[in-house]
């Protein structure tokens, strides 16, 4: 498969051009990559008006992923989430409302988009919760929620895989959505590689209508590289408006370095990289079973992720500290879990090293602590709360106040209280559990 963006950058960097154009480093600098870092010079195309090398590269990606259209983002899945929600609202059938029914473990980007687009979210809550990261959506809960609405929503929105690696029952959720006259959107930021497993687990292949996917999280792509995928099942207007939707939320100075890495990844995915993905999934399955035999509790997760549950003597943060002592850095840790993300660009030697550092687990897995579910009264819309004056106060003084902006670290960037909600005792307990000391509230 050709790599038009990468080829152009290589040719441009090797030619004796005098760079009387942006950026200011003029192709020179200490990082070594500056000669590849250009702007929209003649022949370089333009991301949001693509009809040349970028358009060609995106067509290659669409062919690989089997989509109606795939568009690049150099600003991660955050940009794609906003664009995806805009497309769902702007193209909803006559009679559908501006409601988005969403599993509560949304990334805070969803909340920001709700403020910008004046979305009315209706939340899908888990039956029980042991982590802010998880929100299993059952078919019964989804059907019940949809049946209570006065009109079909603009879309249903789920996160899969979630931060712990749990994956939604995508095919059946999609069927419920379609039978109810709406579409299914998926935050698949952590699952860009799922398409290339021996049996695809990509959301669109399982019935979803649009998804974002952060190539940089699980494929060999620079940080910020992501895809917006639009299914062939959707009317053409969704694909036709995709670029304008992304442009609405994106910088007019997208990174050519990031686009080149997305372009280069196409060539890998068209070659032997899917074979490496399959082999690595097998390696991870073996590692998980070995760790289980050594006493560690390893919950089921997507193939490339290793989620390790806390023990009676070690919190998830303690497990992360143990790993750090062996020069191993994990993706995320909290009281209940340590989460590690791997790809085929890791090595078997690194997996053996991980196993050696963890060693034998000499205490039982911690009892799964049930956390409060912070269902709250909505005092005002997300948009109204966001654009009111705010103040930051100690969590200890927040009971009864209206949340102004989400307060949670990234990762996992999942809000405990959402803008416009009145902060209740359950939210206070969760803030304290996750070590959040201050909260942004409406004045």
Helices and strands as residue ranges (DSSP letters): H 4-14, G 34-36, G 47-49, H 53-65, E 69-73, H 76-90, E 99-103, H 108-117, E 120-124, H 139-148, E 155-159, H 170-179, E 184-187, G 192-196, E 210-213, H 215-218, E 226-230, H 236-240, H 242-249, H 256-270, H 273-293, E 305-309, H 316-325, E 332-333, E 337-341, H 348-358, H 382-386, E 390-394, G 395-397, E 403-405, H 425-433, E 438-442
